[in-house]
Structures are given as structure tokens and as C-alpha cells.
Amino acid sequence: MTLENFIYESVSEILDGGYEEVKEVIEKHKDIYKDDTAICFSLLALGAFLKKDYNSFYQFMNDADFLVDQAEDAITKILHEMILGFVNFSEKNTALYAINYNKARKLSIKNQRTDFFEKMNKLLKCPPISHYNNHNQTKDPLIALVNIGQAVAAEKNIDLLIKTIAEETKTALNADRCTVYLFDKDKNELYSKVATGLDIKELRIPADKGLAGHVMQTGETINIKDAYSDKRFNSDVDKKTGYRTKTILCMPIKNFNQEIIGVFQVLNKFDEYFTPDDEDLLIAIASSAGISLENAQLFERQRKLLEEQKVVLDSFIETLATSIDARDKITSGHSSRVKMYASLIAQEFGMEKNDLYILEKAAALHDIGKIGIRDSVLQKEGKLTPEEYKHIQQHVEITHHILEKIHMSKDFQEITEIACSHHEKFDGSGYYRHLKGEEIPFGGRILAVSDVFDAITSKRHYRDKMPIEKVIDIIKNGAGSHFDPLVVEKFLDIKLNKIVDVFTTENHMTIAKEDLKTLEKYNLLDLYYSIVNNCSNKLLQVFNTYYVGIDLEHE
């Protein structure tokens, strides 16, 4: 049963039977929908309301309010608003019902869930807002303020915020157009990314010119009944666009410290003139908008700062990884290829973007501890002695010691843990902490496969690349002992063209179009079975062209 069907069934049962029925429905589906607690609380609140158990209703609704604020899924938010609307409609609180209805409708449009909204509306049998004269509702200052407050509360994108405030203000004041200007101190200009009703991406005017400039400089509110009779009005924009400005309400936007950070300019009131009540409403709107706009500007500056810090961090990590190549020419490019293999495995798992970023940085740094390994061991040609092998194993612990001293964020702590766990084995026989199974960070289990695969598919001065069937055999047989079986399964499912793409970063070959078509059809496991079962060697020939650099068909 889908989540939507669960909700439809539950609401139908609640409306038919009430409180006890919804409890049974939720209990019946709790294992399936255990992550949708907010939805369950909203449904329980509906059941309690119909049962007239108001103490339980308020308790469930308070819990739902808290969880819905944390929810990302649109259906959770739409359902909650519609249940609130149903309650307010039932209690004849039509103004609040209008707010809930409009919010649910806007959420459904924004998230393309109008089908869910319409079906729920039919179940709850709540009439559309037009039934209650929507025009009169929007003129209610309380409703207008609540609508604007809800619209801008969570918006962090400054451009979208300006547009939202302009649109909601235009509706609240029953006007034809609204422009929200922000003050650019560096250029001493007023600018707006959106001019409602005009096809303008960015509008800039001097901060001391025109009506908006006058308001910016003086902090006064200007209410004009006839724009063309006021000398301060600049009619040039009307001449360019063909628009006819009649009435104007212009007001400063102030921040928490009462500093002017912008200007509202609202044009052409539909009810003839802007009234003192409109001025009062715009003052209230400007107060809320000013704080939201300043917060958005601070958020934007912080975002840019974080982006700059991320660039510095990425550069720092790449520099550290490159330093290993400088010391160990034998394994030059190893960390880069391990990062690419790890990324391919992560993508097979559908790993989230931020988790993938952490994994890739850990892969780039996984051998940084080799800085502490003696050159005589690191660059030795030939087999290592037991003492030398024990010494080189220390690079993992050194990696940990180096990275844990770089205290930057929780993400970097994860990078450290993943990077220093790439030699741990699934059965606990690895090093250096002898972690076992899921004690090993998931990223570390991915790096273990990636690291071994690159090591045995890379050419060294003392040996050639291992035949690919033997490589795959080692990976397959290591599942459950050396490697996480699920990671091995995902790795062997990677298409050959993606694996070959990594090879080409080393041999600088270009994959022929015909070869690409062949490689895209098969994965590593397909290649393995085609070899061990003595099938046509065409696939192996194509693969080896890029793996060992030999065209076996013409050898």
C-alpha cells in the first residue's frame, strides 16, 4: 500500500467511525509507516476532534505541529494543513480556514501534488475559499499578515523571497503591482530582482532619485492619489512600458535596528485609493519583511563564505593527496583512482550528495599517512620483509593522527574515520583497530574494495597488471572475509564503460564509439563469467584494449 492510499483509507475510516478506528489503522500499519510519525499524529488529531476528545486533540496536534516543521515531504505538510482547515471550518473559523486552505493549495501546486489535494478535499468535503468571498478574506489584515508571515518564514533564497513578498503584498493591498527594492550600500543604489507585472530581471535606480529614493533618504511614507500630479514621480518607466501609474503607496523597509534597508512601492489600488488602513497594513508587512530580508541577506553571505571555505578545503585536500604522489612515484595516481572507484560504488548505492562528497575526500586522503613511512620502505623495488611490511602498515594509524588534528567540522571527522579504516577487514582481521563488520564505517568498507582493486589492476616496476579474471576472482572470494558482501555485489554490478573510464585517466586512451556500445551493456560480473565459461572472447578483447593497452584481436 502506498503512503497516499494509506492516508486516503485512514481518513475515510476516521470520518466513518472516529477515534478508535484510526488508532487501529495506525497500529495495523505502524511497521510500514513508522517514519511518518507526523502523519500519524495529524490523523490521530482528526480522530480525537471527531470524538470530541479535545484534550487528546490538542496534544496530538501540538506533536504534529512540531514534527511537520521538521518534515521535508510535501504530503505531510499538505495533509496537516487540510486537517487544520477541516477543524477550523467545522468550528466556523472561516478566516483561519481560508489560511489553511490556501496554504495547502499552494503547497500542492508548488510540489505538483494537486491530485492529492483534490482527493483529500473531496474526502473532507470542505468548500473552496471562493464560496466565502475570497476578496473580503484577503482584505482582512490579520489574514494578510499571516499569509505573508507563512510565505516568507522559511524562504532563504533572497531572489525568491523578494518575489514572494512582492506578490503577497500586492494581493494583501488589493493592488495591481508591487516592487520591493533593496539598498546596495556599495553602489548607493536601490535594486530589485523582481518587478511584479513587468518583465524585468533586475531593476536599479539611484538611491536618491525618484519616489523610492526620496523614501530611502527621508524614511517618510508617501501615499499619492494621482501620480502624474506629483513632481517627484518619474514617468519615464511608464513611457517605456506603456503602463499607466495612477496611485502609489511607497514606504521604507527597516531591519531590527530600525535602519532602512529597502523600499516598498505599491501601484494602482483597485479600490481607487490607498487608505490609512492600507498604510497600517503595509507598516506591519514591512516590519516582518525587513527582518526576513535581512536574515536572507545574512544567509546569502554565509552561504558564499561557506562556498569559499569549501573551495579552500578541496584545494587543501588535493594538495595533501598530491604530496603522496610526489613521495611515492610507484603508486602515483592511486588515490585519485581509488576516489573514482569509490564514487562509482557509492552511486550504485544511491548515496546522498553530501555523503558522496565526504567519501571522495576520504578516498583522496586515505594514504596521507605514508608521509611518515621511510623512503627505503615506501620506494623499495621488490618484496618487503616482515619488518618492512609491519612498518608500512603504520601509515593507516599515521593517517588517523594527521587528520584528527585538522578540526574543522563533523564532516571532516567522518572523513578521518573513513580514511583510516580502508585496511580493516570485514571479519575483523584487518588493521589498525581490528574493526569488524558494521563497526567499520560504511565509507571505509567501500574504500577497502576500491583500494585493493586499484592496487592489483595497476602496473608496478616489479610486476605487470594482474589478469582481470583473477582480479575479479580475488574480489569475489573476499566477500564476507576481507570485504562487505553487499559492497562487492554493488561493485561487480558496475558497467564496464565506467571502469574503463578510470583506466583512461592513466593511459590517456579514448574509448572508440563501437567499443563504448559494447562496454555499456555488461558489468564486471558478466565479464568474469564470459571468461571462466570460455564464451566469445570479443568482450575480453574490447576490455583488454583499455586495461592492458593491447588489442588481442590484432596481436
VEXROLUM-339756 format. One record per residue (C-alpha): z, y, x; residue number from 1. Coordinates in pm, whole numbers. Each point is the difference from the previous one (the first is absolute). Layout:
<atoms>
<atom <Z; Y; X>; NUM>
...
</atoms>
This chain:
<atoms>
<atom <0; 0; 0>; 1>
<atom <-96; 342; 135>; 2>
<atom <254; 281; 19>; 3>
<atom <-183; 192; -274>; 4>
<atom <7; -298; -235>; 5>
<atom <368; -50; 75>; 6>
<atom <64; 362; -103>; 7>
<atom <-216; -26; -316>; 8>
<atom <174; -321; -111>; 9>
<atom <344; 139; 80>; 10>
<atom <-53; 327; -189>; 11>
<atom <-140; -189; -300>; 12>
<atom <302; -232; -11>; 13>
<atom <239; 293; 41>; 14>
<atom <-160; 191; -287>; 15>
<atom <13; -312; -219>; 16>
<atom <349; -120; 87>; 17>
<atom <187; 239; 220>; 18>
<atom <258; -29; 271>; 19>
<atom <71; -376; 31>; 20>
<atom <-369; -88; 3>; 21>
<atom <-81; 225; 295>; 22>
<atom <292; -146; 195>; 23>
<atom <-143; -347; -53>; 24>
<atom <-351; 112; 101>; 25>
<atom <125; 158; 322>; 26>
<atom <217; -302; 80>; 27>
<atom <-301; -226; -60>; 28>
<atom <-221; 200; 238>; 29>
<atom <259; 118; 254>; 30>
<atom <-130; -226; 279>; 31>
<atom <-353; 127; -47>; 32>
<atom <88; 365; -43>; 33>
<atom <310; 28; 219>; 34>
<atom <-156; 292; 194>; 35>
<atom <-60; 200; -318>; 36>
<atom <361; 87; -72>; 37>
<atom <-90; 352; -114>; 38>
<atom <-227; -143; -270>; 39>
<atom <272; -241; -115>; 40>
<atom <256; 281; -29>; 41>
<atom <-246; 213; -201>; 42>
<atom <-60; -292; -236>; 43>
<atom <374; -67; -32>; 44>
<atom <52; 369; -80>; 45>
<atom <-260; -25; -278>; 46>
<atom <172; -309; -142>; 47>
<atom <343; 164; 14>; 48>
<atom <-133; 310; -177>; 49>
<atom <-148; -204; -286>; 50>
<atom <329; -189; -25>; 51>
<atom <179; 339; -12>; 52>
<atom <211; -107; 295>; 53>
<atom <-8; 350; 150>; 54>
<atom <250; -64; 280>; 55>
<atom <-222; -278; 135>; 56>
<atom <-309; 213; -60>; 57>
<atom <128; 283; 220>; 58>
<atom <115; -244; 267>; 59>
<atom <-336; -180; 13>; 60>
<atom <-195; 326; -17>; 61>
<atom <199; 153; 288>; 62>
<atom <-65; -308; 213>; 63>
<atom <-368; 10; -95>; 64>
<atom <-25; 374; 84>; 65>
<atom <128; -64; 351>; 66>
<atom <-228; -297; 67>; 67>
<atom <-310; 162; -152>; 68>
<atom <40; 290; 244>; 69>
<atom <-30; -251; 285>; 70>
<atom <-291; -190; -156>; 71>
<atom <-356; 33; 124>; 72>
<atom <-172; -196; -276>; 73>
<atom <-153; 219; -272>; 74>
<atom <68; -249; -281>; 75>
<atom <376; 22; 66>; 76>
<atom <-7; 379; -38>; 77>
<atom <-233; 2; -303>; 78>
<atom <211; -257; -186>; 79>
<atom <321; 191; 71>; 80>
<atom <-142; 330; -130>; 81>
<atom <-140; -169; -312>; 82>
<atom <335; -164; -82>; 83>
<atom <174; 337; 49>; 84>
<atom <-265; 155; -223>; 85>
<atom <57; -269; -266>; 86>
<atom <374; 73; 5>; 87>
<atom <-50; 378; -21>; 88>
<atom <-258; -41; -278>; 89>
<atom <238; -223; -194>; 90>
<atom <276; 259; 40>; 91>
<atom <-240; 278; -111>; 92>
<atom <17; 173; 340>; 93>
<atom <-368; 90; -20>; 94>
<atom <6; 246; 291>; 95>
<atom <138; -262; 239>; 96>
<atom <-232; -260; -153>; 97>
<atom <-293; 228; 87>; 98>
<atom <113; 13; 363>; 99>
<atom <35; -379; 26>; 100>
<atom <-331; -63; -176>; 101>
<atom <-193; 246; 218>; 102>
<atom <155; -129; 320>; 103>
<atom <-85; -362; -87>; 104>
<atom <-355; 100; -97>; 105>
<atom <-55; 194; 325>; 106>
<atom <138; -289; 207>; 107>
<atom <-234; -242; -176>; 108>
<atom <-305; 222; 64>; 109>
<atom <93; 66; 363>; 110>
<atom <53; -370; 72>; 111>
<atom <-284; -127; -221>; 112>
<atom <237; -186; -233>; 113>
<atom <-105; 157; -329>; 114>
<atom <-48; -353; -140>; 115>
<atom <371; -70; 49>; 116>
<atom <96; 339; -146>; 117>
<atom <-215; -48; -311>; 118>
<atom <126; -354; -66>; 119>
<atom <363; 103; 42>; 120>
<atom <-61; 298; -228>; 121>
<atom <-123; -232; -273>; 122>
<atom <300; -229; 41>; 123>
<atom <251; 285; -17>; 124>
<atom <-194; 174; -282>; 125>
<atom <64; 349; 136>; 126>
<atom <-248; 265; -120>; 127>
<atom <-194; 212; 250>; 128>
<atom <139; 342; 88>; 129>
<atom <-277; 175; -193>; 130>
<atom <174; -128; -316>; 131>
<atom <283; 243; 81>; 132>
<atom <-216; 303; 80>; 133>
<atom <-30; -19; 376>; 134>
<atom <-77; 373; 23>; 135>
<atom <346; 92; -127>; 136>
<atom <161; -255; 231>; 137>
<atom <-157; 144; 313>; 138>
<atom <124; 347; -97>; 139>
<atom <360; -126; 8>; 140>
<atom <132; 139; 334>; 141>
<atom <233; -298; 50>; 142>
<atom <-284; -249; -36>; 143>
<atom <-223; 205; 229>; 144>
<atom <269; 15; 270>; 145>
<atom <78; -371; -27>; 146>
<atom <-371; -88; 19>; 147>
<atom <-47; 215; 311>; 148>
<atom <321; -127; 158>; 149>
<atom <-107; -362; -50>; 150>
<atom <-352; 74; 121>; 151>
<atom <102; 158; 330>; 152>
<atom <326; -182; 82>; 153>
<atom <-152; -287; 196>; 154>
<atom <-323; 163; 123>; 155>
<atom <-5; 56; 378>; 156>
<atom <-368; 77; 54>; 157>
<atom <-21; 379; 9>; 158>
<atom <-357; 19; -138>; 159>
<atom <76; -230; -294>; 160>
<atom <327; 183; -62>; 161>
<atom <-177; 338; -25>; 162>
<atom <-255; -149; -239>; 163>
<atom <270; -165; -214>; 164>
<atom <210; 316; -25>; 165>
<atom <-307; 207; -91>; 166>
<atom <-112; -242; -271>; 167>
<atom <347; -43; -153>; 168>
<atom <67; 376; 8>; 169>
<atom <-333; 74; -168>; 170>
<atom <91; -244; -279>; 171>
<atom <359; 124; -32>; 172>
<atom <-108; 364; -37>; 173>
<atom <-296; -85; -223>; 174>
<atom <-237; 180; 239>; 175>
<atom <-358; -57; 112>; 176>
<atom <55; -2; 377>; 177>
<atom <273; -6; 261>; 178>
<atom <-12; 40; 378>; 179>
<atom <292; -74; 231>; 180>
<atom <-20; 196; 326>; 181>
<atom <204; -84; 310>; 182>
<atom <77; 249; 276>; 183>
<atom <-146; -70; 346>; 184>
<atom <225; 200; 235>; 185>
<atom <-218; -56; 307>; 186>
<atom <-310; 148; -164>; 187>
<atom <181; 233; -243>; 188>
<atom <-206; -147; -283>; 189>
<atom <56; -154; -339>; 190>
<atom <-186; -327; -45>; 191>
<atom <-47; -261; -267>; 192>
<atom <-165; -340; 40>; 193>
<atom <-60; -12; -375>; 194>
<atom <-104; 272; -245>; 195>
<atom <22; -160; -344>; 196>
<atom <-328; 18; -185>; 197>
<atom <-195; 119; 304>; 198>
<atom <-191; -220; 240>; 199>
<atom <178; 132; 311>; 200>
<atom <146; -223; 270>; 201>
<atom <193; 275; 173>; 202>
<atom <45; 361; -102>; 203>
<atom <142; 253; 250>; 204>
<atom <80; 364; -55>; 205>
<atom <186; 260; 213>; 206>
<atom <372; -7; -77>; 207>
<atom <0; 375; -72>; 208>
<atom <-309; 21; -221>; 209>
<atom <-54; -34; -375>; 210>
<atom <256; -88; -265>; 211>
<atom <122; -310; 181>; 212>
<atom <40; 201; 322>; 213>
<atom <193; 270; -187>; 214>
<atom <239; -261; -142>; 215>
<atom <35; -157; 344>; 216>
<atom <94; 333; 158>; 217>
<atom <226; 136; -276>; 218>
<atom <144; -310; -166>; 219>
<atom <-79; 154; -340>; 220>
<atom <-122; -186; -308>; 221>
<atom <-325; 141; -142>; 222>
<atom <-96; -57; -364>; 223>
<atom <-338; 159; -84>; 224>
<atom <-147; 6; -350>; 225>
<atom <-341; 137; 110>; 226>
<atom <-102; -92; 355>; 227>
<atom <-293; 241; 23>; 228>
<atom <217; 299; -88>; 229>
<atom <234; -68; 295>; 230>
<atom <-108; 158; 330>; 231>
<atom <165; -277; 202>; 232>
<atom <-230; -263; -149>; 233>
<atom <-292; -109; 219>; 234>
<atom <-294; -96; -223>; 235>
<atom <-214; -136; 287>; 236>
<atom <96; -363; -73>; 237>
<atom <-103; 41; -365>; 238>
<atom <-335; 143; 113>; 239>
<atom <-62; -298; 230>; 240>
<atom <99; -267; -252>; 241>
<atom <-95; 156; -331>; 242>
<atom <356; -46; -124>; 243>
<atom <163; 275; -210>; 244>
<atom <366; 65; 78>; 245>
<atom <193; 155; -288>; 246>
<atom <376; -51; 31>; 247>
<atom <193; -69; 320>; 248>
<atom <355; -114; 76>; 249>
<atom <78; 16; 372>; 250>
<atom <338; -97; 148>; 251>
<atom <150; -77; 343>; 252>
<atom <102; -353; 99>; 253>
<atom <325; -7; 196>; 254>
<atom <174; -266; 206>; 255>
<atom <369; -94; -6>; 256>
<atom <82; 302; 219>; 257>
<atom <-184; 233; -239>; 258>
<atom <-280; 62; 251>; 259>
<atom <-347; 44; -154>; 260>
<atom <-216; -296; 103>; 261>
<atom <-283; 43; -248>; 262>
<atom <-130; 146; -326>; 263>
<atom <-82; -128; -350>; 264>
<atom <-306; 151; -164>; 265>
<atom <-55; -109; -362>; 266>
<atom <-307; 124; -188>; 267>
<atom <-108; 47; -362>; 268>
<atom <274; -95; -243>; 269>
<atom <-149; -177; -300>; 270>
<atom <248; 170; -235>; 271>
<atom <-129; 346; 97>; 272>
<atom <273; 129; 240>; 273>
<atom <266; -137; 233>; 274>
<atom <342; 67; -157>; 275>
<atom <345; 59; 155>; 276>
<atom <76; -365; -93>; 277>
<atom <-299; -104; 213>; 278>
<atom <142; 203; 288>; 279>
<atom <338; -172; -36>; 280>
<atom <-169; -340; -8>; 281>
<atom <-208; 78; 308>; 282>
<atom <315; 117; 183>; 283>
<atom <159; -340; -70>; 284>
<atom <-319; -180; 103>; 285>
<atom <-27; 207; 318>; 286>
<atom <358; -85; 94>; 287>
<atom <-65; -374; -21>; 288>
<atom <-347; 28; 152>; 289>
<atom <121; 209; 293>; 290>
<atom <247; -265; 114>; 291>
<atom <-256; -279; -49>; 292>
<atom <-271; 188; 191>; 293>
<atom <231; 81; 291>; 294>
<atom <116; -363; 14>; 295>
<atom <-362; -114; 0>; 296>
<atom <-81; 241; 284>; 297>
<atom <298; -132; 199>; 298>
<atom <-110; -356; -75>; 299>
<atom <-354; 80; 118>; 300>
<atom <131; 149; 325>; 301>
<atom <221; -304; 52>; 302>
<atom <-294; -233; -69>; 303>
<atom <-213; 177; 261>; 304>
<atom <289; -15; 249>; 305>
<atom <40; -374; -61>; 306>
<atom <-374; -49; 47>; 307>
<atom <19; 183; 333>; 308>
<atom <299; -213; 102>; 309>
<atom <-192; -313; -98>; 310>
<atom <-294; 105; 221>; 311>
<atom <241; 56; 289>; 312>
<atom <167; -340; -63>; 313>
<atom <-336; -179; -19>; 314>
<atom <-111; 164; 323>; 315>
<atom <330; -92; 165>; 316>
<atom <-35; -364; -106>; 317>
<atom <-359; -23; 120>; 318>
<atom <104; 149; 335>; 319>
<atom <277; -259; 38>; 320>
<atom <-239; -283; -90>; 321>
<atom <-260; 129; 246>; 322>
<atom <261; 7; 276>; 323>
<atom <28; -379; -27>; 324>
<atom <-375; -39; 48>; 325>
<atom <27; 218; 309>; 326>
<atom <258; -238; 152>; 327>
<atom <-147; -329; -116>; 328>
<atom <-379; 4; 38>; 329>
<atom <-13; -372; -77>; 330>
<atom <100; 51; -364>; 331>
<atom <-162; 341; -48>; 332>
<atom <-75; 63; -368>; 333>
<atom <235; -279; -115>; 334>
<atom <235; 227; -200>; 335>
<atom <-293; 167; -175>; 336>
<atom <-152; -333; -105>; 337>
<atom <338; -137; -113>; 338>
<atom <32; 309; -218>; 339>
<atom <-341; -70; -156>; 340>
<atom <76; -368; -67>; 341>
<atom <340; 91; -146>; 342>
<atom <-166; 257; -225>; 343>
<atom <-250; -259; -126>; 344>
<atom <281; -243; -87>; 345>
<atom <200; 277; -170>; 346>
<atom <-302; 93; -211>; 347>
<atom <-30; -363; -114>; 348>
<atom <357; 37; -129>; 349>
<atom <-86; 331; -169>; 350>
<atom <262; 180; 208>; 351>
<atom <95; 354; -108>; 352>
<atom <-143; 290; 201>; 353>
<atom <328; 111; 161>; 354>
<atom <100; -357; 88>; 355>
<atom <-344; -49; 157>; 356>
<atom <48; 318; 204>; 357>
<atom <337; -128; 130>; 358>
<atom <-151; -340; 87>; 359>
<atom <-291; 154; 190>; 360>
<atom <233; 221; 205>; 361>
<atom <222; -299; 78>; 362>
<atom <-307; -195; 111>; 363>
<atom <-107; 282; 230>; 364>
<atom <347; 4; 160>; 365>
<atom <86; -370; -1>; 366>
<atom <-49; -41; 377>; 367>
<atom <144; 335; 113>; 368>
<atom <283; -191; 167>; 369>
<atom <-242; -127; 265>; 370>
<atom <67; 334; 170>; 371>
<atom <317; -166; 126>; 372>
<atom <-172; -313; 137>; 373>
<atom <-69; -30; 374>; 374>
<atom <-364; 55; 103>; 375>
<atom <5; -324; 198>; 376>
<atom <65; -190; -322>; 377>
<atom <-196; 215; -244>; 378>
<atom <-317; -3; 210>; 379>
<atom <31; -348; 147>; 380>
<atom <-320; -204; 7>; 381>
<atom <75; -355; -102>; 382>
<atom <290; -189; -152>; 383>
<atom <346; 154; -5>; 384>
<atom <304; -178; 142>; 385>
<atom <291; -76; -236>; 386>
<atom <193; 295; 146>; 387>
<atom <-298; 231; -37>; 388>
<atom <-59; -115; -358>; 389>
<atom <365; 66; -82>; 390>
<atom <-34; 348; 150>; 391>
<atom <-311; 88; -202>; 392>
<atom <173; -115; -318>; 393>
<atom <242; 287; 53>; 394>
<atom <-272; 246; -106>; 395>
<atom <93; -55; -366>; 396>
<atom <363; 99; 52>; 397>
<atom <-113; 295; 212>; 398>
<atom <-233; 103; -284>; 399>
<atom <300; 5; -232>; 400>
<atom <212; 206; 242>; 401>
<atom <-278; 255; 51>; 402>
<atom <-93; 48; -366>; 403>
<atom <354; 6; -141>; 404>
<atom <68; 309; 212>; 405>
<atom <-279; 188; -182>; 406>
<atom <202; 100; -305>; 407>
<atom <-244; 162; -242>; 408>
<atom <18; -160; -344>; 409>
<atom <66; -316; -198>; 410>
<atom <-371; -82; 36>; 411>
<atom <28; 8; 378>; 412>
<atom <299; -233; -15>; 413>
<atom <-223; -246; -188>; 414>
<atom <-268; 44; 266>; 415>
<atom <258; -91; 265>; 416>
<atom <118; -313; -186>; 417>
<atom <-355; -124; -59>; 418>
<atom <-120; 74; 353>; 419>
<atom <281; -192; 171>; 420>
<atom <-31; -308; -225>; 421>
<atom <-358; -105; 79>; 422>
<atom <115; -290; 222>; 423>
<atom <247; -138; -254>; 424>
<atom <-103; -336; -149>; 425>
<atom <29; -110; -360>; 426>
<atom <218; -299; 97>; 427>
<atom <240; 217; 203>; 428>
<atom <-111; -115; 344>; 429>
<atom <-153; 334; 102>; 430>
<atom <149; 291; 192>; 431>
<atom <185; 219; 61>; 432>
<atom <237; -9; -302>; 433>
<atom <-96; -350; -122>; 434>
<atom <-60; 117; -356>; 435>
<atom <-116; -256; -256>; 436>
<atom <-221; 7; -310>; 437>
<atom <49; 310; -212>; 438>
<atom <257; 134; 247>; 439>
<atom <-308; 108; 194>; 440>
<atom <-141; 328; -139>; 441>
<atom <-314; -63; -203>; 442>
<atom <-199; 225; 232>; 443>
<atom <130; -200; 298>; 444>
<atom <-130; -323; -156>; 445>
<atom <-341; 164; -38>; 446>
<atom <7; 121; 361>; 447>
<atom <87; -352; 123>; 448>
<atom <-330; -138; -135>; 449>
<atom <-200; 305; 110>; 450>
<atom <147; -4; 351>; 451>
<atom <-67; -370; 65>; 452>
<atom <-351; 15; -149>; 453>
<atom <-101; 288; 225>; 454>
<atom <162; -156; 307>; 455>
<atom <-196; -326; -28>; 456>
<atom <-328; 163; -107>; 457>
<atom <-1; 247; 290>; 458>
<atom <-159; -69; 335>; 459>
<atom <220; 8; 311>; 460>
<atom <-98; -7; 367>; 461>
<atom <162; -345; 31>; 462>
<atom <-148; -153; -322>; 463>
<atom <-274; 44; -257>; 464>
<atom <42; 49; -374>; 465>
<atom <127; -309; -178>; 466>
<atom <-255; -171; -231>; 467>
<atom <46; 144; -347>; 468>
<atom <68; -337; -166>; 469>
<atom <290; -58; 240>; 470>
<atom <128; 352; -66>; 471>
<atom <3; -57; -376>; 472>
<atom <157; -343; 54>; 473>
<atom <290; 160; 192>; 474>
<atom <56; 255; -276>; 475>
<atom <-20; -267; -274>; 476>
<atom <234; -242; 174>; 477>
<atom <246; 280; 74>; 478>
<atom <60; 67; -371>; 479>
<atom <362; -77; -87>; 480>
<atom <118; -23; 361>; 481>
<atom <-138; 296; 198>; 482>
<atom <-146; 196; -292>; 483>
<atom <77; 87; -360>; 484>
<atom <-225; -240; -200>; 485>
<atom <-91; 270; -252>; 486>
<atom <-109; 239; 278>; 487>
<atom <-214; -277; 151>; 488>
<atom <-156; -67; -340>; 489>
<atom <-92; 367; -45>; 490>
<atom <-128; 28; 357>; 491>
<atom <-233; -299; -34>; 492>
<atom <-134; 151; -322>; 493>
<atom <-133; 312; 178>; 494>
<atom <-380; 26; -9>; 495>
<atom <-175; -59; 332>; 496>
<atom <-177; 337; 4>; 497>
<atom <341; 173; 17>; 498>
<atom <111; -220; 290>; 499>
<atom <-328; 63; 182>; 500>
<atom <46; 374; -53>; 501>
<atom <309; -24; 222>; 502>
<atom <-197; -191; 268>; 503>
<atom <-260; 276; 10>; 504>
<atom <262; 257; 102>; 505>
<atom <21; -192; 328>; 506>
<atom <-357; -117; 59>; 507>
<atom <-165; 310; -161>; 508>
<atom <-257; -214; -183>; 509>
<atom <-161; 98; -330>; 510>
<atom <-6; -260; -278>; 511>
<atom <-354; -75; -118>; 512>
<atom <-59; 42; -374>; 513>
<atom <-93; -364; -53>; 514>
<atom <304; -116; 194>; 515>
<atom <221; 231; -204>; 516>
<atom <-122; -159; -324>; 517>
<atom <93; -343; 137>; 518>
<atom <340; 103; 136>; 519>
<atom <99; 175; -326>; 520>
<atom <-28; -330; -191>; 521>
<atom <251; -202; 201>; 522>
<atom <357; 19; 126>; 523>
<atom <169; -149; 308>; 524>
<atom <96; -317; -185>; 525>
<atom <-361; -51; -113>; 526>
<atom <-110; 33; 363>; 527>
<atom <262; -251; 114>; 528>
<atom <-101; -269; -251>; 529>
<atom <-370; 55; 65>; 530>
<atom <70; -79; 369>; 531>
<atom <238; -299; -39>; 532>
<atom <-220; -158; -269>; 533>
<atom <-313; 40; 216>; 534>
<atom <-178; 210; -259>; 535>
<atom <-298; 222; 82>; 536>
<atom <77; 195; 318>; 537>
<atom <-177; 313; -127>; 538>
<atom <328; 166; -99>; 539>
<atom <157; -81; 338>; 540>
<atom <-308; 133; 179>; 541>
<atom <20; 331; -184>; 542>
<atom <375; 28; 56>; 543>
<atom <-18; -89; 371>; 544>
<atom <-269; 261; 54>; 545>
<atom <276; 258; -38>; 546>
<atom <298; -213; 107>; 547>
<atom <-120; -121; 339>; 548>
<atom <-311; 217; 26>; 549>
<atom <-237; -298; 6>; 550>
<atom <-281; -72; -244>; 551>
<atom <28; -382; -8>; 552>
<atom <-324; -34; -194>; 553>
<atom <-197; 135; 299>; 554>
<atom <224; -121; 280>; 555>
</atoms>
